[in-house]
Amino acid sequence: MSARPVVWITRRLSDATLERARRDYDVILDEADTPSDGEAIVAMSERVDAIVPCHSEAFDAATVARLHDRLKIVANHSVGTDHCDLSALHTRGIVVTNTPGVLNDATAEIAMLLLLGAARRASEGDRLVRSGRWDSWSPAFMVGTQVSGARLGILGMGGVGQVVARRARGFDMQVHYHNRRRLPEEREQGAIWHDSVESLFGVSEFLSLNAPAVPDTVEILNAASIEWLPERAIVINTARGALVDESALHAALASGRLAAAGLDCFVDEPGGNAALAGLDNVFLLPHVGSATRATRDAMGSCALDNLDAFFAGRDVPNRVDAG
């Protein structure tokens, strides 16, 4: 082993993160800033003690089975770990960490942007003005959905969900939520608990998806569950594309069953969903929920804190366990 641990940083992280990493570790950086496939991950595992990947690098079971014994820790530059087969990594004795908490505010900001943009037909209006086709006005022109005072359902009341709830209260929205476990009363801040997804969906004039992508949540928004939502509801997703059956969502939006959607994540990334992009009542962003300078610095710092603790033999603060 090198006198200092060798760390592979798979993508171009913030300047502050790279400066600190190079100060404390021997760093291998992918200057091309492109996703690495399983073959590249396996090959690099022979050269490094740690990998700092993003969600663009997949540690599936087949890849993990071929990793070199030298690799000891995967310190994700993300809060989500759905790109990692946690059971396979833990079986190999490889520690997995993530960066929770530090991106809550930035992601909640994007959730509110999507909510407002979808409700008030922002993408339609933007295209109309930019194209030079805005040539009339009437009281019936560009009528959208009012946010103030509406019922907001939050699926997944973790860190991001709780900040979304706080931001939504600024619009006098009535907050409802479903979580695996009910929050303590002081953390609910008046939000109304629902013990089932169906119950939550039934009251959600706006629905914000903030749950992790795990087997129980994959395609939790589907043709059947969409029918639980009120007529002309609006769906927001800043979590993971896997939570949504995109074909069912497209059908509901095209038919008018749902009024609109605001989406920052998709099943296929990068790229998105061409069919959804063809609808006027969808407000789209390219997975930029945590994309602020302050948050990128904080995510990098958190990932490196995890590495520092691991190589110093201390308890790792953001260790992610299987199951």
C-alpha positions as CSV (number, residue, x, y, z in Angstrom):
1,M,0.0,0.0,0.0
2,S,1.1,3.6,-0.7
3,A,2.2,5.7,2.3
4,R,-1.1,7.5,1.8
5,P,-4.3,5.8,0.7
6,V,-5.0,5.9,-3.0
7,V,-8.4,7.3,-3.8
8,W,-10.2,7.2,-7.2
9,I,-12.6,10.2,-7.7
10,T,-14.7,9.1,-10.6
11,R,-16.2,12.5,-11.6
12,R,-15.1,16.2,-11.5
13,L,-16.1,17.3,-8.0
14,S,-15.9,20.9,-6.7
15,D,-12.5,22.6,-6.6
16,A,-12.6,22.7,-2.8
17,T,-13.2,19.0,-2.6
18,L,-10.4,18.2,-5.0
19,E,-8.0,20.5,-3.2
20,R,-8.6,18.8,0.1
21,A,-8.5,15.3,-1.3
22,R,-5.2,15.9,-3.0
23,R,-3.8,17.3,0.3
24,D,-4.6,14.1,2.2
25,Y,-4.6,11.3,-0.3
26,D,-3.0,10.1,-3.5
27,V,-5.8,11.0,-5.9
28,I,-6.7,9.5,-9.3
29,L,-9.2,11.7,-11.1
30,D,-11.1,11.1,-14.2
31,E,-10.4,14.4,-16.0
32,A,-12.8,13.4,-18.8
33,D,-15.6,13.6,-16.2
34,T,-17.6,10.7,-17.8
35,P,-19.4,7.8,-16.2
36,S,-17.3,4.7,-15.6
37,D,-18.8,1.2,-16.4
38,G,-18.3,-2.0,-14.5
39,E,-15.2,-3.0,-16.4
40,A,-13.5,0.4,-15.5
41,I,-14.5,0.0,-11.9
42,V,-13.2,-3.5,-11.6
43,A,-9.9,-2.5,-13.3
44,M,-9.4,0.5,-11.0
45,S,-10.2,-1.5,-7.9
46,E,-6.7,-3.1,-8.2
47,R,-5.0,0.3,-8.0
48,V,-7.0,2.0,-5.2
49,D,-7.9,1.7,-1.6
50,A,-11.1,3.8,-1.9
51,I,-13.5,5.0,-4.6
52,V,-15.5,8.2,-4.4
53,P,-18.3,7.6,-7.0
54,C,-21.4,9.4,-8.0
55,H,-24.8,7.8,-8.8
56,S,-23.6,7.5,-12.4
57,E,-21.3,4.5,-11.4
58,A,-23.2,1.3,-10.8
59,F,-21.9,-1.2,-8.2
60,D,-24.1,-4.1,-9.2
61,A,-23.7,-7.6,-7.9
62,A,-21.7,-8.8,-10.9
63,T,-19.3,-5.9,-10.7
64,V,-18.9,-6.2,-7.0
65,A,-18.1,-9.9,-7.3
66,R,-15.0,-9.0,-9.4
67,L,-13.6,-6.2,-7.3
68,H,-10.1,-6.5,-6.1
69,D,-9.5,-7.2,-2.4
70,R,-7.5,-3.9,-2.2
71,L,-10.6,-1.8,-2.4
72,K,-11.9,-1.2,1.2
73,I,-14.4,1.7,1.0
74,V,-16.9,3.2,-1.5
75,A,-17.5,6.8,-0.2
76,N,-20.5,7.9,-2.4
77,H,-20.8,11.5,-3.4
78,S,-24.6,11.2,-3.1
79,V,-27.2,10.6,-0.5
80,G,-28.9,7.9,-2.6
81,T,-27.2,4.5,-2.8
82,D,-29.6,2.7,-5.2
83,H,-26.6,2.4,-7.6
84,C,-24.9,0.2,-5.1
85,D,-25.8,-3.4,-4.3
86,L,-25.3,-3.0,-0.6
87,S,-25.6,-6.6,0.3
88,A,-23.0,-7.6,-2.3
89,L,-20.6,-4.9,-1.1
90,H,-21.0,-5.8,2.6
91,T,-20.5,-9.4,1.8
92,R,-17.1,-8.4,0.3
93,G,-16.3,-6.5,3.5
94,I,-16.4,-3.1,1.6
95,V,-17.7,-0.2,3.6
96,V,-20.3,2.0,1.9
97,T,-21.0,5.7,2.9
98,N,-23.2,8.5,1.6
99,T,-23.7,12.2,2.1
100,P,-27.0,12.7,3.9
101,G,-28.3,16.1,5.2
102,V,-26.1,18.4,3.3
103,L,-28.3,18.6,0.1
104,N,-31.7,18.9,1.8
105,D,-32.1,22.7,1.3
106,A,-30.9,22.7,-2.3
107,T,-33.1,19.8,-3.3
108,A,-36.1,21.2,-1.5
109,E,-35.6,24.5,-3.4
110,I,-35.8,22.5,-6.7
111,A,-38.9,20.7,-5.4
112,M,-40.6,24.1,-4.9
113,L,-39.4,25.3,-8.3
114,L,-40.9,22.3,-9.9
115,L,-44.1,22.6,-7.9
116,L,-44.6,26.2,-8.9
117,G,-43.5,25.7,-12.4
118,A,-45.8,22.8,-13.0
119,A,-48.7,24.5,-11.3
120,R,-48.4,27.8,-13.2
121,R,-47.5,26.4,-16.6
122,A,-44.0,27.9,-16.5
123,S,-42.4,25.9,-19.3
124,E,-45.4,26.6,-21.6
125,G,-45.2,30.3,-20.9
126,D,-41.4,30.4,-21.4
127,R,-41.6,28.7,-24.8
128,L,-44.5,31.0,-25.9
129,V,-42.6,34.2,-25.1
130,R,-39.2,32.9,-26.5
131,S,-40.7,31.7,-29.7
132,G,-42.4,35.1,-30.5
133,R,-45.8,33.4,-30.5
134,W,-47.3,35.4,-27.6
135,D,-49.8,37.6,-29.6
136,S,-52.9,37.7,-27.5
137,W,-54.3,37.8,-23.9
138,S,-57.6,37.1,-22.3
139,P,-58.9,36.1,-18.8
140,A,-58.8,32.5,-20.0
141,F,-55.1,32.7,-21.1
142,M,-52.6,30.4,-19.4
143,V,-54.8,29.6,-16.4
144,G,-53.0,27.3,-14.0
145,T,-53.4,25.8,-10.5
146,Q,-53.2,27.8,-7.4
147,V,-50.6,26.6,-4.9
148,S,-51.5,28.7,-1.9
149,G,-53.7,26.8,0.6
150,A,-53.6,23.5,-1.4
151,R,-53.0,20.1,0.1
152,L,-49.4,18.8,-0.4
153,G,-48.7,15.1,0.1
154,I,-45.0,14.2,0.8
155,L,-44.0,10.6,0.2
156,G,-40.8,10.2,2.2
157,M,-40.5,12.6,5.1
158,G,-36.8,12.3,5.6
159,G,-34.4,15.3,5.5
160,V,-35.5,16.6,2.1
161,G,-39.2,15.9,2.7
162,Q,-39.1,17.9,6.0
163,V,-37.5,20.9,4.3
164,V,-40.0,20.7,1.5
165,A,-42.8,20.8,4.2
166,R,-41.2,23.9,5.8
167,R,-41.0,25.7,2.4
168,A,-44.6,24.7,1.5
169,R,-45.9,26.2,4.7
170,G,-44.7,29.5,3.4
171,F,-47.4,29.1,0.8
172,D,-50.0,28.2,3.5
173,M,-50.1,24.6,2.1
174,Q,-51.6,21.9,4.3
175,V,-48.9,19.3,4.6
176,H,-49.7,15.5,4.7
177,Y,-47.1,12.8,4.6
178,H,-46.4,9.0,4.6
179,N,-43.2,7.6,5.9
180,R,-42.0,4.1,7.0
181,R,-42.4,5.4,10.5
182,R,-44.3,8.3,11.9
183,L,-42.1,11.3,12.9
184,P,-42.0,12.6,16.5
185,E,-44.6,15.3,16.9
186,E,-42.0,18.1,17.2
187,R,-40.6,17.1,13.8
188,E,-44.0,16.9,12.2
189,Q,-44.6,20.6,12.7
190,G,-48.3,20.1,12.2
191,A,-48.0,17.8,9.2
192,I,-50.7,15.1,9.0
193,W,-49.5,11.5,9.1
194,H,-51.0,8.8,6.9
195,D,-50.4,5.2,7.6
196,S,-50.7,4.1,4.0
197,V,-49.7,5.3,0.6
198,E,-53.3,5.1,-0.7
199,S,-54.5,7.3,2.2
200,L,-51.8,9.9,1.4
201,F,-52.4,9.9,-2.3
202,G,-56.2,10.3,-1.7
203,V,-55.7,13.8,-0.3
204,S,-52.7,15.0,-2.3
205,E,-53.7,17.8,-4.7
206,F,-49.9,18.1,-5.0
207,L,-47.7,15.1,-4.5
208,S,-44.0,15.4,-3.8
209,L,-41.9,12.2,-4.2
210,N,-39.0,12.3,-1.7
211,A,-38.5,8.6,-1.0
212,P,-35.4,6.6,-1.7
213,A,-35.4,4.1,-4.5
214,V,-35.7,0.7,-2.8
215,P,-37.7,-2.4,-3.8
216,D,-40.8,-1.2,-2.0
217,T,-40.8,2.2,-3.7
218,V,-39.9,1.3,-7.3
219,E,-42.8,2.4,-9.6
220,I,-44.8,3.4,-6.5
221,L,-46.4,5.9,-8.8
222,N,-48.1,3.7,-11.4
223,A,-51.4,3.3,-13.2
224,A,-53.2,2.0,-10.2
225,S,-51.8,4.4,-7.6
226,I,-52.4,7.4,-9.9
227,E,-56.1,6.6,-9.6
228,W,-55.9,7.3,-5.8
229,L,-54.9,10.9,-6.5
230,P,-57.6,13.6,-6.7
231,E,-58.6,14.6,-10.2
232,R,-56.1,17.1,-11.8
233,A,-53.5,16.5,-9.2
234,I,-49.9,17.6,-9.8
235,V,-46.9,15.3,-9.2
236,I,-43.3,16.4,-8.3
237,N,-40.3,14.1,-8.3
238,T,-36.9,15.2,-7.0
239,A,-35.9,11.7,-5.7
240,R,-35.3,9.0,-8.2
241,G,-36.8,8.2,-11.6
242,A,-37.3,4.6,-10.5
243,L,-40.2,5.7,-8.3
244,V,-42.3,6.4,-11.3
245,D,-43.8,4.2,-14.0
246,E,-43.2,6.8,-16.7
247,S,-45.6,5.2,-19.2
248,A,-48.4,5.4,-16.7
249,L,-47.5,9.0,-15.8
250,H,-47.4,10.0,-19.5
251,A,-50.9,8.4,-20.1
252,A,-52.3,10.3,-17.1
253,L,-50.9,13.6,-18.2
254,A,-51.9,13.2,-21.8
255,S,-55.5,12.3,-20.8
256,G,-55.8,15.2,-18.4
257,R,-56.2,12.8,-15.4
258,L,-53.3,14.7,-13.9
259,A,-53.0,18.4,-14.5
260,A,-49.2,18.6,-14.6
261,A,-45.9,17.2,-13.4
262,G,-42.5,18.6,-12.4
263,L,-39.7,16.2,-12.8
264,D,-36.0,16.5,-12.0
265,C,-35.2,12.8,-12.3
266,F,-35.9,10.0,-14.8
267,V,-35.5,6.3,-15.3
268,D,-32.9,7.0,-18.0
269,E,-30.2,9.5,-17.1
270,P,-28.8,11.4,-18.8
271,G,-31.4,11.8,-21.5
272,G,-34.7,11.8,-19.7
273,N,-38.0,10.6,-21.3
274,A,-38.8,11.9,-24.8
275,A,-42.5,11.1,-24.6
276,L,-42.8,13.1,-21.4
277,A,-40.8,15.9,-22.9
278,G,-43.3,16.2,-25.7
279,L,-46.1,17.1,-23.3
280,D,-46.8,20.8,-22.6
281,N,-47.9,20.1,-19.0
282,V,-44.6,18.8,-17.8
283,F,-41.9,21.0,-16.3
284,L,-38.5,19.4,-16.7
285,L,-35.1,19.8,-15.2
286,P,-31.9,17.6,-15.8
287,H,-31.4,16.2,-12.3
288,V,-30.0,19.3,-10.7
289,G,-31.6,19.1,-7.3
290,S,-28.3,19.4,-5.4
291,A,-26.5,21.5,-8.0
292,T,-25.4,24.6,-6.0
293,R,-21.8,25.5,-5.3
294,A,-22.4,25.4,-1.5
295,T,-24.0,22.0,-1.7
296,R,-21.4,20.5,-4.0
297,D,-18.7,21.7,-1.6
298,A,-20.7,20.2,1.4
299,M,-21.2,16.9,-0.4
300,G,-17.5,16.6,-1.2
301,S,-16.6,17.5,2.4
302,C,-18.9,14.9,3.8
303,A,-17.6,12.2,1.5
304,L,-14.0,13.1,2.6
305,D,-15.0,13.1,6.2
306,N,-16.2,9.6,5.8
307,L,-12.8,8.6,4.2
308,D,-10.9,10.4,6.9
309,A,-12.7,8.5,9.7
310,F,-12.3,5.2,7.9
311,F,-8.6,5.4,7.4
312,A,-8.0,6.8,10.9
313,G,-9.8,3.8,12.3
314,R,-12.6,5.8,13.8
315,D,-16.4,5.2,13.5
316,V,-17.5,6.2,10.1
317,P,-20.2,8.9,10.5
318,N,-22.3,8.1,7.4
319,R,-21.9,4.4,7.0
320,V,-24.8,2.7,5.0
321,D,-25.8,-0.7,6.1
322,A,-27.4,-3.4,4.0
323,G,-31.1,-3.8,4.4
